[in-house]
């Protein structure tokens, strides 16, 4: 039996744990090691910068999630505010981000599993890329994520909640157990606190996996259409998950630096090395005489990324559901089975995940790519927030962001800085993926319009006139900047350029957005079409 509605079976804990379970994934297994190599002990500052950035974006999403409790929310706020063209664009960014996280987590699972002899043939020793057998295992793991999702959102929520309790407990245990007998304050100044200066601190935010590690708070937003009480629970789940995740990651970085023996970084942080460093935390536990803890950590290296991959597989199908609801994708994506599962979206999620193993086979390459896609997706929320503050001032807001008129443009600036720090090498690849999205979704929009289909999207060019300037402008700044670009923009001047450009785009977008009547009609169309199944 097929339906078009989702089941409202998820409570506050299920929503919060969906977000926390996404935040605590492979990022904690690798993030501390990669960040300290990039920034030295000042990586702590990188985590704090990343946490502040994500908190700003999460606060904006918390208000929007309460206002519009719809499935795949991050793909739909720009649709309400700016019409079809912007909605299609940010919807693609949202889908691209969600679809590529599960393969990243599979890569992390396989990477840590290399500790065991039976799994050592899954990756090439030279560059960490998948072997033929590793590719087969990766595909099977992706299939497991899809099968669990087909069991329904209620079973998914229970499965994810159980995994998340484990995922939170293990890093907390590692923090306190390792720090108890292995905390060396001198490690923070042995080669200088910030040996690579501000450039190292800022580049670590994007390139070492810090932002990637902190991503995931939006999972509660994506499941809004399946929440029992979304107006009350969404803001709490969004903000609570970020607070928990940021606290754990900052503590992990501090303890990782302090626990290392001096010999591990005797030749500088860029040459950090010790037995078992391929599994940074498990190797460290063994190095400091906690072999039993390393066994637990190697087990967690399967559970943590696996849980995150599971929930992002869910998110991918919900984002495609939202895209189809807005008319950007075929209605086949909104068809649900008897359990309320959007089955076609899950199948496409699986196929996409498998394809992702081909062009971006290593964890580090995938992290850089997905960070940019993620933050580009998040950037749509502050823009939409500014429009709703102007056009819908009296609409009910279960959570109201304090100082929103200041924090909203600030969060947009921060999002664009993170995109810029991702480096030009990553951004030009993202540009190719964006063009592919316009071909796919734009092609469907053209087909639907030509055939006169009732769900054909209305592409509002006037309300989105700022969008091509925004995308091309960020590309040019990155190309000319000092993070993998031509180096014509010196450090700090480049930050100023990004900030000024971002503010110009923000206020231009707000001024050219859809009118209040048109926004209300778009919201009403979704409310009528999206009838929940209880």
Backbone torsions as a table, in degrees:
resi	resn	phi	psi	omega
1	UNK	NA	130.6	-180.0
2	UNK	-109.9	146.2	177.6
3	UNK	-130.3	177.2	173.0
4	UNK	-116.8	4.6	-175.9
5	UNK	-114.8	156.9	177.4
6	UNK	-100.3	154.8	-179.0
7	UNK	-91.4	133.9	179.2
8	UNK	-91.3	83.6	-174.0
9	UNK	-118.0	1.5	-170.9
10	UNK	-106.6	128.2	178.0
11	UNK	-96.6	-170.5	-176.4
12	UNK	-59.3	-48.4	-178.1
13	UNK	-63.2	-40.7	178.3
14	UNK	-61.6	-41.7	178.4
15	UNK	-66.5	-48.6	-177.5
16	UNK	-63.9	-41.4	-178.9
17	UNK	-71.8	-24.6	172.8
18	UNK	-63.6	-41.3	178.6
19	UNK	-73.9	-47.2	179.4
20	UNK	-61.9	-40.6	179.2
21	UNK	-64.3	-25.5	176.7
22	UNK	-82.8	-34.2	179.8
23	UNK	-70.8	-43.7	179.6
24	UNK	-90.2	86.5	-180.0
25	UNK	-129.2	-134.2	-179.4
26	UNK	-70.2	-16.5	-179.6
27	UNK	-58.2	-37.1	-178.0
28	UNK	-74.3	-24.2	-179.4
29	UNK	-73.5	-32.4	-174.5
30	UNK	-119.0	-23.8	-169.2
31	UNK	-58.2	-45.6	-176.3
32	UNK	-63.5	-42.1	-179.4
33	UNK	-67.0	-46.0	-177.3
34	UNK	-69.6	-34.0	180.0
35	UNK	-69.1	-40.7	-178.5
36	UNK	-71.0	-30.8	174.7
37	UNK	-65.8	-35.4	-177.8
38	UNK	-81.9	-32.8	-171.5
39	UNK	-127.6	-4.6	-173.1
40	UNK	70.3	-162.9	179.0
41	UNK	-57.0	-22.0	176.9
42	UNK	-65.7	-2.2	173.4
43	UNK	-57.2	-25.3	175.6
44	UNK	-58.9	-41.0	177.5
45	UNK	-65.4	-37.3	178.4
46	UNK	-60.6	-43.1	178.7
47	UNK	-65.0	-39.0	179.2
48	UNK	-66.5	-41.1	176.4
49	UNK	-61.6	-45.9	178.7
50	UNK	-61.1	-41.2	-179.6
51	UNK	-64.4	-43.1	178.7
52	UNK	-61.9	-43.3	179.9
53	UNK	-60.4	-46.2	-177.9
54	UNK	-69.1	-36.6	177.1
55	UNK	-60.8	-43.8	179.0
56	UNK	-59.3	-46.7	-179.8
57	UNK	-67.0	-36.6	-179.7
58	UNK	-67.7	-37.2	179.3
59	UNK	-62.4	-42.1	177.6
60	UNK	-63.1	-44.6	179.5
61	UNK	-65.2	-31.4	-179.4
62	UNK	-62.7	-43.0	179.1
63	UNK	-68.7	-43.8	-179.0
64	UNK	-65.9	-37.5	179.5
65	UNK	-63.2	-37.9	176.9
66	UNK	-69.8	-35.2	-179.8
67	UNK	-71.1	-39.8	-173.7
68	UNK	-129.7	83.2	-178.7
69	UNK	-81.2	74.0	-178.2
70	UNK	-121.4	153.0	179.4
71	UNK	-63.3	139.7	179.3
72	UNK	64.2	42.1	-172.6
73	UNK	-56.0	-39.9	-176.8
74	UNK	-63.0	-23.8	178.5
75	UNK	-85.0	-5.7	-168.9
76	UNK	-118.5	-22.1	178.5
77	UNK	-59.3	-47.1	178.4
78	UNK	-62.6	-29.2	177.2
79	UNK	-62.5	-45.4	178.4
80	UNK	-61.9	-43.2	-170.8
81	UNK	-80.1	-35.8	-170.1
82	UNK	-125.6	3.6	178.0
83	UNK	83.1	-165.5	-167.0
84	UNK	-65.9	-44.3	-174.2
85	UNK	-65.4	-48.7	178.7
86	UNK	-67.5	-38.9	179.2
87	UNK	-62.0	-43.0	177.6
88	UNK	-62.5	-41.3	-177.4
89	UNK	-65.4	-53.1	-178.3
90	UNK	-71.5	-26.4	173.0
91	UNK	-64.2	-40.3	177.2
92	UNK	-66.3	-42.1	177.8
93	UNK	-58.8	-41.8	-178.3
94	UNK	-65.4	-45.2	179.9
95	UNK	-65.7	-42.7	-179.7
96	UNK	-58.7	-42.5	178.9
97	UNK	-63.6	-48.9	-176.2
98	UNK	-65.8	-40.1	-174.1
99	UNK	-70.1	-22.7	-175.1
100	UNK	-100.7	-2.7	178.7
101	UNK	-75.4	-43.5	-178.4
102	UNK	-55.9	-43.7	176.2
103	UNK	-61.6	-34.2	177.0
104	UNK	-61.1	-44.5	-178.1
105	UNK	-67.2	-35.6	175.9
106	UNK	-63.3	-42.2	176.9
107	UNK	-57.6	-42.5	-179.4
108	UNK	-65.6	-41.4	178.1
109	UNK	-59.7	-45.6	-178.7
110	UNK	-68.3	-38.3	179.7
111	UNK	-61.5	-45.6	179.4
112	UNK	-72.2	-32.4	-179.5
113	UNK	-64.3	-18.2	178.5
114	UNK	-59.9	-12.2	175.2
115	UNK	-62.2	-33.5	180.0
116	UNK	-88.3	143.2	-174.1
117	UNK	-58.8	-39.7	-176.0
118	UNK	-66.3	-18.0	-177.3
119	UNK	-106.0	4.9	-174.1
120	UNK	-73.1	-13.6	178.7
121	UNK	-92.6	8.2	-176.7
122	UNK	-84.1	-18.2	-179.6
123	UNK	-132.1	147.0	173.9
124	UNK	-72.9	129.9	-176.4
125	UNK	-63.1	-29.6	-174.4
126	UNK	-68.5	-47.0	-173.6
127	UNK	-130.6	4.4	176.9
128	UNK	76.0	9.7	179.0
129	UNK	-79.0	159.5	-175.4
130	UNK	-74.9	138.3	169.8
131	UNK	-82.3	178.7	178.0
132	UNK	-60.6	-45.4	178.7
133	UNK	-66.3	-36.2	177.3
134	UNK	-64.8	-38.1	177.8
135	UNK	-63.2	-42.4	179.0
136	UNK	-61.5	-44.3	178.4
137	UNK	-63.1	-41.0	179.2
138	UNK	-60.9	-42.7	178.9
139	UNK	-63.7	-41.6	179.5
140	UNK	-63.5	-40.7	178.7
141	UNK	-64.5	-41.1	175.7
142	UNK	-60.0	-38.1	179.8
143	UNK	-64.9	-36.8	177.8
144	UNK	-62.3	-43.6	178.0
145	UNK	-56.2	-42.9	-177.2
146	UNK	-69.1	-41.8	-179.3
147	UNK	-61.5	-45.0	178.7
148	UNK	-61.2	-39.9	178.6
149	UNK	-63.3	-33.9	-179.8
150	UNK	-68.7	-14.0	179.4
151	UNK	-76.8	-9.7	176.2
152	UNK	111.3	155.6	-173.6
153	UNK	-67.8	-30.7	-179.4
154	UNK	-67.6	-46.8	177.8
155	UNK	-66.1	-38.2	177.1
156	UNK	-58.9	-45.8	-178.6
157	UNK	-62.9	-42.2	178.9
158	UNK	-66.1	-42.5	178.9
159	UNK	-62.1	-46.4	-178.8
160	UNK	-66.4	-38.5	179.5
161	UNK	-63.0	-43.3	178.7
162	UNK	-62.5	-43.8	179.4
163	UNK	-65.2	-36.1	-176.1
164	UNK	-71.2	-36.3	175.3
165	UNK	-57.1	-42.9	177.5
166	UNK	-64.6	-45.2	-175.9
167	UNK	-63.4	-31.6	177.8
168	UNK	-80.1	-40.1	-175.8
169	UNK	-65.9	-40.8	-174.4
170	UNK	-66.3	-50.5	177.8
171	UNK	-63.1	-35.1	176.6
172	UNK	-63.7	-41.6	177.6
173	UNK	-63.3	-42.9	179.2
174	UNK	-60.9	-40.9	179.9
175	UNK	-58.4	-52.7	-172.6
176	UNK	-77.6	-35.9	-178.4
177	UNK	-70.9	-45.4	-179.5
178	UNK	-68.9	-41.1	-178.2
179	UNK	-67.8	-27.5	-174.8
180	UNK	-56.9	-39.8	-177.7
181	UNK	-122.8	8.8	-174.2
182	UNK	-142.2	52.7	-178.5
183	UNK	-115.1	109.6	-175.8
184	UNK	-114.8	97.1	-177.4
185	UNK	-56.9	-29.1	-178.8
186	UNK	-64.3	-19.3	179.2
187	UNK	-60.7	-27.6	-175.6
188	UNK	-73.3	-16.5	-177.3
189	UNK	-125.6	3.5	-175.1
190	UNK	-55.9	-43.6	178.0
191	UNK	-117.5	22.4	-175.0
192	UNK	91.9	143.5	-176.7
193	UNK	-66.2	-38.5	-178.8
194	UNK	-128.0	72.6	-174.7
195	UNK	-64.1	-20.6	-178.3
196	UNK	-110.9	11.7	174.4
197	UNK	66.3	-164.8	-177.3
198	UNK	-64.9	-34.1	-179.5
199	UNK	-60.6	-43.0	178.7
200	UNK	-64.2	-41.5	179.6
201	UNK	-62.1	-45.5	-175.8
202	UNK	-73.7	-41.2	-179.6
203	UNK	-66.2	-31.4	178.8
204	UNK	-63.5	-29.0	-177.7
205	UNK	-57.0	-43.2	-178.3
206	UNK	-98.4	-47.3	-166.8
207	UNK	-79.6	-22.8	-176.5
208	UNK	-94.0	-1.5	176.4
209	UNK	101.0	9.4	-178.6
210	UNK	-66.4	-53.3	179.5
211	UNK	-63.8	-40.8	177.1
212	UNK	-56.5	-43.1	-178.7
213	UNK	-63.4	-35.8	-175.5
214	UNK	-86.3	-8.0	179.5
215	UNK	-71.8	155.8	175.1
216	UNK	129.6	-12.5	-178.4
217	UNK	-60.7	-23.6	-176.0
218	UNK	-74.6	-5.9	-178.9
219	UNK	-61.9	-35.4	175.0
220	UNK	-62.1	-38.4	178.9
221	UNK	-64.5	-43.1	-177.9
222	UNK	-64.2	-29.3	-179.1
223	UNK	-92.6	11.6	-175.8
224	UNK	-56.2	-34.9	-179.2
225	UNK	-69.0	-9.0	-179.9
226	UNK	-118.5	15.0	179.0
227	UNK	-88.8	140.2	179.0
228	UNK	-70.5	-36.5	-178.6
229	UNK	-139.4	72.0	-170.4
230	UNK	-63.9	-38.0	-177.9
231	UNK	-60.3	-37.7	-179.9
232	UNK	-83.3	-42.9	-167.7
233	UNK	-85.8	-31.2	-174.9
234	UNK	-61.7	-49.9	178.9
235	UNK	-60.3	-40.4	-179.8
236	UNK	-64.0	-44.9	-178.8
237	UNK	-65.3	-40.2	-177.7
238	UNK	-65.6	-52.6	-177.3
239	UNK	-70.1	-41.4	-179.1
240	UNK	-62.2	-40.0	-178.5
241	UNK	-66.0	-39.3	179.2
242	UNK	-66.1	-41.4	179.6
243	UNK	-61.2	-44.3	-180.0
244	UNK	-65.4	-48.5	-177.7
245	UNK	-63.3	-45.6	-177.9
246	UNK	-63.6	-41.8	179.8
247	UNK	-61.7	-44.6	-179.7
248	UNK	-63.7	-43.3	-175.8
249	UNK	-68.9	-39.4	178.5
250	UNK	-64.6	-43.1	177.7
251	UNK	-63.5	-39.5	177.8
252	UNK	-60.3	-42.9	-179.7
253	UNK	-64.9	-43.0	-179.5
254	UNK	-61.4	-47.7	-177.6
255	UNK	-68.6	-37.6	179.8
256	UNK	-59.7	-46.4	-179.9
257	UNK	-64.6	-46.3	-174.2
258	UNK	-69.6	-26.6	-173.9
259	UNK	-87.1	-15.3	-176.4
260	UNK	-66.9	135.2	170.7
261	UNK	-66.2	149.4	-177.1
262	UNK	-57.9	-33.6	-178.4
263	UNK	-63.7	-22.8	-177.6
264	UNK	-69.4	-25.5	179.9
265	UNK	-131.8	32.9	-177.4
266	UNK	-61.2	-30.5	-178.0
267	UNK	-101.3	20.0	178.5
268	UNK	105.3	160.5	-175.0
269	UNK	-69.4	-28.5	179.7
270	UNK	-69.4	-18.1	178.9
271	UNK	-110.6	29.7	176.6
272	UNK	-55.4	128.8	-178.0
273	UNK	-159.2	139.0	173.4
274	UNK	-163.5	160.9	-179.5
275	UNK	-58.0	127.8	178.7
276	UNK	86.3	13.6	-177.0
277	UNK	-65.0	-19.4	176.8
278	UNK	-62.3	-23.1	170.0
279	UNK	-121.0	82.0	-163.5
280	UNK	-49.3	-50.1	-175.4
281	UNK	-76.1	-41.6	178.1
282	UNK	-64.8	-40.4	177.0
283	UNK	-62.9	-40.5	178.5
284	UNK	-64.3	-41.5	179.0
285	UNK	-60.2	-42.3	177.6
286	UNK	-65.3	-40.6	-177.8
287	UNK	-62.0	-35.2	-178.0
288	UNK	-96.0	14.8	173.3
289	UNK	85.1	22.2	179.4
290	UNK	-115.3	60.9	-176.9
291	UNK	-58.1	-38.0	-179.8
292	UNK	-63.1	-36.1	179.5
293	UNK	-68.3	-34.7	179.0
294	UNK	-62.1	-34.7	177.3
295	UNK	-63.1	-44.1	178.3
296	UNK	-62.1	-40.5	-177.9
297	UNK	-68.4	-36.9	176.8
298	UNK	-66.6	-35.3	174.7
299	UNK	-66.5	-41.2	179.4
300	UNK	-64.8	-27.3	179.4
301	UNK	-65.2	-14.2	173.5
302	UNK	-94.8	-43.8	-176.0
303	UNK	-68.6	-47.8	-175.1
304	UNK	-62.3	-56.3	177.6
305	UNK	-64.0	-34.1	-179.9
306	UNK	-62.3	-42.8	178.6
307	UNK	-64.1	-40.5	178.8
308	UNK	-67.0	-43.6	177.5
309	UNK	-60.6	-37.0	179.0
310	UNK	-61.2	-48.6	-175.5
311	UNK	-73.7	-30.4	177.5
312	UNK	-73.4	-28.1	172.5
313	UNK	-62.9	-40.6	174.7
314	UNK	-59.7	-48.7	-176.6
315	UNK	-59.9	-39.5	-178.9
316	UNK	-59.4	-43.9	-179.9
317	UNK	-68.3	-31.4	179.3
318	UNK	-75.2	-34.3	176.4
319	UNK	-67.5	-42.9	177.4
320	UNK	-64.9	-32.9	173.8
321	UNK	-59.7	-47.0	179.1
322	UNK	-64.3	-39.3	177.7
323	UNK	-61.3	-42.5	179.4
324	UNK	-67.7	-37.4	177.5
325	UNK	-61.1	-34.6	-180.0
326	UNK	-85.7	0.8	175.1
327	UNK	88.5	10.8	-178.1
328	UNK	-91.2	-11.4	-178.5
329	UNK	-140.6	159.7	-178.5
330	UNK	-57.6	149.6	-178.6
331	UNK	-63.2	-13.7	177.1
332	UNK	-57.0	-28.2	-178.5
333	UNK	-72.4	-17.4	179.6
334	UNK	-95.8	-4.1	178.4
335	UNK	-70.6	130.0	179.3
336	UNK	-120.6	152.9	178.7
337	UNK	-85.5	-170.4	-176.1
338	UNK	-62.2	-22.9	178.9
339	UNK	-90.9	4.5	-179.3
340	UNK	78.4	23.0	-177.3
341	UNK	-98.0	125.3	175.7
342	UNK	-72.7	88.0	-166.3
343	UNK	-65.9	-38.9	-177.9
344	UNK	-68.3	-38.0	176.8
345	UNK	-61.4	-35.9	177.4
346	UNK	-66.2	-41.8	179.6
347	UNK	-63.6	-43.9	178.4
348	UNK	-64.5	-36.8	176.8
349	UNK	-59.7	-43.4	179.5
350	UNK	-62.7	-48.3	-178.2
351	UNK	-61.8	-42.9	-180.0
352	UNK	-63.4	-42.3	179.0
353	UNK	-60.4	-41.2	179.3
354	UNK	-64.9	-42.2	179.5
355	UNK	-62.1	-34.2	-178.0
356	UNK	-63.2	-21.3	177.6
357	UNK	-70.3	-16.6	-174.3
358	UNK	-83.3	-58.7	-176.2
359	UNK	-79.3	-23.7	-177.7
360	UNK	-128.6	73.7	-170.2
361	UNK	-78.5	-19.6	-177.4
362	UNK	-101.3	153.3	-176.4
363	UNK	-59.3	-44.5	-176.3
364	UNK	-62.5	-42.1	179.0
365	UNK	-64.7	-42.6	179.3
366	UNK	-63.4	-39.7	-179.1
367	UNK	-61.6	-47.5	-179.3
368	UNK	-60.5	-43.1	-178.7
369	UNK	-65.4	-47.0	-174.0
370	UNK	-71.3	-30.5	177.7
371	UNK	-60.2	-44.8	179.1
372	UNK	-64.9	-45.2	179.6
373	UNK	-62.1	-38.8	-178.3
374	UNK	-65.1	-49.8	-175.8
375	UNK	-70.0	-32.1	174.6
376	UNK	-62.4	-37.6	175.3
377	UNK	-63.8	-47.2	-178.4
378	UNK	-63.1	-29.0	-176.9
379	UNK	-62.7	-22.1	179.2
380	UNK	-69.2	-27.7	-177.0
381	UNK	-68.3	-47.6	176.7
382	UNK	-59.8	-36.7	177.5
383	UNK	-63.1	-45.8	178.9
384	UNK	-65.1	-38.3	179.5
385	UNK	-57.1	-46.9	-179.5
386	UNK	-60.3	-37.5	179.0
387	UNK	-67.3	-45.6	-178.0
388	UNK	-66.8	-33.9	177.1
389	UNK	-62.8	-35.2	178.7
390	UNK	-81.0	-47.9	-169.6
391	UNK	-88.6	-28.8	-176.8
392	UNK	-126.3	57.0	-174.2
393	UNK	-66.2	-24.3	-174.9
394	UNK	-101.0	3.2	179.6
395	UNK	-69.1	142.7	-177.7
396	UNK	-59.6	133.2	179.0
397	UNK	-130.3	100.0	179.0
398	UNK	-57.1	-33.0	173.3
399	UNK	-125.7	127.8	179.2
400	UNK	-113.6	122.0	-177.5
401	UNK	-69.6	119.4	177.3
402	UNK	-64.0	133.6	179.5
403	UNK	61.9	34.3	-174.6
404	UNK	-60.1	-32.9	-177.6
405	UNK	-69.9	-18.0	174.8
406	UNK	-97.0	-45.0	-175.8
407	UNK	-69.3	-29.6	-179.1
408	UNK	-64.9	-54.1	176.8
409	UNK	-64.4	-32.3	177.8
410	UNK	-63.5	-41.6	-180.0
411	UNK	-67.2	-31.2	176.1
412	UNK	-67.8	-39.9	175.4
413	UNK	-61.2	-45.9	-178.7
414	UNK	-61.9	-43.4	178.9
415	UNK	-58.5	-42.2	-178.7
416	UNK	-71.8	-30.6	174.6
417	UNK	-65.4	-40.4	178.2
418	UNK	-64.3	-41.3	176.3
419	UNK	-59.4	-45.9	-179.6
420	UNK	-61.9	-42.2	-179.2
421	UNK	-69.9	-11.2	179.5
422	UNK	-69.7	-10.2	178.4
423	UNK	84.5	150.1	-178.8
424	UNK	-62.6	-37.0	-178.6
425	UNK	-59.1	-35.0	177.6
426	UNK	-78.9	-40.0	-173.7
427	UNK	-69.1	-33.9	179.3
428	UNK	-68.1	-32.0	175.2
429	UNK	-67.1	-39.8	176.6
430	UNK	-61.9	-37.5	177.7
431	UNK	-60.0	-39.8	177.4
432	UNK	-62.7	-42.6	179.3
433	UNK	-64.9	-34.7	178.6
434	UNK	-65.7	-44.3	177.9
435	UNK	-60.0	-42.3	177.8
436	UNK	-58.8	-40.7	178.9
437	UNK	-63.0	-40.6	178.1
438	UNK	-65.1	-34.6	178.3
439	UNK	-66.5	-45.6	-177.2
440	UNK	-70.2	-57.8	-176.2
441	UNK	-72.5	-38.4	177.7
442	UNK	-65.1	-36.7	177.8
443	UNK	-63.8	-40.6	178.2
444	UNK	-67.5	-40.8	179.7
445	UNK	-60.4	-42.2	178.3
446	UNK	-63.5	-43.8	179.5
447	UNK	-62.4	-47.1	-177.7
448	UNK	-63.6	-38.3	179.7
449	UNK	-69.2	-43.0	-178.6
450	UNK	-65.7	-36.7	-179.9
451	UNK	-82.8	-5.7	179.8
452	UNK	68.8	31.0	179.8
453	UNK	-66.6	142.9	-176.2
454	UNK	-64.8	-23.0	-178.5
455	UNK	-98.3	14.3	-179.7
456	UNK	-60.5	129.7	-177.2
457	UNK	-72.2	149.7	174.3
458	UNK	-95.9	111.0	-177.7
459	UNK	-87.8	103.5	-177.2
460	UNK	-87.5	96.8	-176.8
461	UNK	-70.7	-36.4	-176.8
462	UNK	-64.3	-43.9	-178.1
463	UNK	-70.2	-19.0	-178.5
464	UNK	-112.7	23.3	-176.6
465	UNK	-62.2	-24.3	-179.2
466	UNK	-78.9	-19.4	-169.9
467	UNK	-63.1	-50.4	179.0
468	UNK	-62.0	-34.9	177.4
469	UNK	-64.8	-40.1	179.0
470	UNK	-62.6	-51.5	-176.7
471	UNK	-65.5	-46.3	179.7
472	UNK	-68.0	-37.7	-179.5
473	UNK	-62.8	-44.4	177.9
474	UNK	-62.9	-36.2	177.6
475	UNK	-64.7	-42.9	-179.6
476	UNK	-66.1	-42.7	179.2
477	UNK	-61.9	-43.6	178.6
478	UNK	-63.0	-42.2	-179.4
479	UNK	-62.1	-37.2	-178.4
480	UNK	-88.5	-11.7	-173.4
481	UNK	-81.5	-175.8	-175.4
482	UNK	-97.2	5.2	178.5
483	UNK	-105.3	76.1	179.9
484	UNK	85.8	-0.7	-179.3
485	UNK	-97.5	-153.8	-176.7
486	UNK	-76.1	-15.7	178.1
487	UNK	79.2	17.2	-179.3
488	UNK	-79.4	-16.7	176.4
489	UNK	-105.7	115.3	-178.4
490	UNK	-72.2	157.1	177.4
491	UNK	-56.7	141.8	-175.8
492	UNK	82.5	-44.4	173.7
493	UNK	-66.2	-36.3	178.7
494	UNK	-66.6	-36.7	177.8
495	UNK	-64.6	-41.1	177.8
496	UNK	-62.5	-42.8	179.7
497	UNK	-61.8	-45.2	178.8
498	UNK	-61.4	-42.9	-178.1
499	UNK	-64.0	-47.0	-179.1
500	UNK	-65.0	-44.4	179.0
501	UNK	-60.9	-42.5	-178.9
502	UNK	-63.2	-44.6	-179.9
503	UNK	-64.8	-38.3	177.3
504	UNK	-61.6	-44.6	178.7
505	UNK	-65.0	-42.1	-177.5
506	UNK	-57.5	-50.8	-175.3
507	UNK	-76.8	-28.0	173.4
508	UNK	-65.8	-45.7	179.6
509	UNK	-62.5	-42.2	-179.4
510	UNK	-64.1	-38.2	-178.4
511	UNK	-72.0	-31.3	-174.9
512	UNK	-98.8	5.6	-175.6
513	UNK	-66.9	169.6	178.2
514	UNK	-61.1	154.8	177.4
515	UNK	-74.3	164.1	-176.4
516	UNK	-60.3	-38.8	179.7
517	UNK	-64.1	-42.3	180.0
518	UNK	-67.7	-37.8	177.5
519	UNK	-62.7	-45.3	-179.9
520	UNK	-61.6	-38.2	178.9
521	UNK	-65.7	-40.4	178.5
522	UNK	-63.0	-41.4	179.4
523	UNK	-65.4	-41.5	-178.7
524	UNK	-66.2	-38.7	178.5
525	UNK	-59.4	-40.6	178.8
526	UNK	-69.3	-42.3	-178.6
527	UNK	-60.9	-38.7	-179.7
528	UNK	-71.9	-41.5	-175.5
529	UNK	-74.4	-32.1	-171.4
530	UNK	-97.2	83.0	-179.6
531	UNK	-92.2	117.0	-177.6
532	UNK	-69.0	151.0	176.6
533	UNK	-106.1	125.5	-178.5
534	UNK	-104.0	NA	NA
